[in-house]
Amino acid sequence: MSARETFSAEASFDDSFYGLTVFVGRQYHDDPIWHVSGKFDWEELQIRPVAGQHRTERADLWLEGNFTYIRLEDIPDSIELGLSVMTSYDVLKYKRWSLFAELGVGMGWMSATPDVNLVGDNILGFLDLSAFGGAAYADSVNVGMTDLVAALRWIHDNIANFGGDPDCVMIYGQSGGGSKVTTLLGMPSAQGLIHRASPQSGGGGNPPGGEQSRELARRVIAELGVQDMAALQKLPWARLNEVGNAVVAKMNPPMGAVNPTPAPGTAAPRVGWGPTVDGRLITMRAFFEDAPEISKNVPMLVGSVSEEGNRMSSRPTEAEWVATLTKSYGEAKAAALVAALKKAYPKKSIRTLSYMCSGGGLNGLTMRNNVTRMATLKHKQKAAPVYTWYFTWPSPMLEDAGAWHTAELAFCFDNTLRCAQGTGHTLEAQALAKKMATAWANFARTGNPSQPGLPWAPFNPDRCPTMILDNVCRMVDDPEAEARKILLA
């Protein structure tokens, strides 16, 4: 099968992946009842135009079209694209819906980037049922990650049939996907299957240990009131999702000012639906405690956006913003942050500045510290290079929005037209998208994102050289240095 072969299929929420027609994959089960054993035969992977999934009662949570980077009503009923896409996904449905959409939209983004094989994996499963379900569920706490490793193994063994190179596989993930990227880089079972890696606005997290996740599972099972696996598997996934999230909220302390990634030793891991350091499958907190030795020869491309904390519903006055910062950091540090950001960006509104730093939750300055920390750990290995970037392009379509969490995705996939409600598909947006898509593709091919007219220096902790991605792309030493270092003081 040619890597340029296209498929065509009619779109339907009931039996297709909302209109994406260039799609090669396998539906794990005829009936999407969630399953966590992680036992399936990759040799039986079926080739088909669309690997359909059924719409569920919770799908409206992401099918409302509220994504800031793409609206579902903009997707035509049939899209024919010139690339092959493969995917697989487990149906542990209490979490599937939230990232399912990211995967599908990502495939649309890639449509304008030529000669690239995109392989998407969105496989979740992090409820520890080892004590409740027995030996068959021994790895259930990390089956979402072992499924990803199985996907990478299948890619290694089969991608040549689609025109791909099994020794040139790049993985990338945004936000929570970034954490999966860095986790995979530390998993012994994934060694040798990854040759480039790009965590974007995420990664290097502090996942819980085995006992924490076992306690979470015990409380979830007790709250559900089920006695065995058969009863658990009969539950509607929405019920499992609701109860699971409620238990997580009770076990975790409130989000603090240093989130999403406090420095090692400063905060206990939070429980939740993500990887667990179980000591067997996942043996370290990769790019949190240290950079994994097993992936030291894998080049990395790491970055974030300027207004990570954008919530368009948030419109604080300056007094309200200062009060929020003071509550999180204290009066002196709050005053220093306000002064530093106003000095750096005298033309930005208070609302936009608040999206750069507003205390807990997603925080642009904290994310810059996270990027710098991960890149420094990588650099210390003195092996493969790491390149860093900072996306600062402000949307011309949304007042005071800046560059929000996920804003870079339409650009690195050169698909500003599909995301025109945020990009405007302006000439400036198109020009930046061409540069970014070229950089990402060059990195995938060679491990270096440089291109003619836009050389990209690797990171070093002395100067922290970083590519600014904006109308004028340029290398800058340590963007936001003054402000981000205030948080570290």
Secondary structure, 3 states (H helix, E strand, C coil): CCCCCCCCCCCCCCCCCCCECCCEECCCCCCCCCCCCCCCCHHHCCCCCCCCCCCCCCCHHHHCCCCCCCCHHHCCCCECCCCCEEEECCCCHHHHHHHHHHHHHHHHHHHHCCCCCEEEECCCCCCCCHHHHCHHHCCHHHHHHHHHHHHHHHHHHHHHHHCCCCCCCEEEEECHHHHHHHHHHCCHHHCCCCCEEEEECCCCCCCCEHHHHHHHHHHHHHHHCCCCHHHHHHCCHHHHHHHHHHHHHHHCCCCCCCCCCCCCCCCCCCCCCCCCECCCCCCCCECCCECCHHHCCCCEEEEEECECCCCCCCCCCHHHHHHHHHHHHCHHHHHHHHHHHHHHCCCCCHHHHHHHCCCCCCCHHHHHHHHHHHHHHHHCCCCCCEEEEEECCCCCCCCCCCCECCCCHHHHCCCCCCCHHHHCCCHHHHHHHHHHHHHHHHHHHHCCCCECCECCCCCCCCCCEEEEECCCCEEEECCCHHHHHHHHC
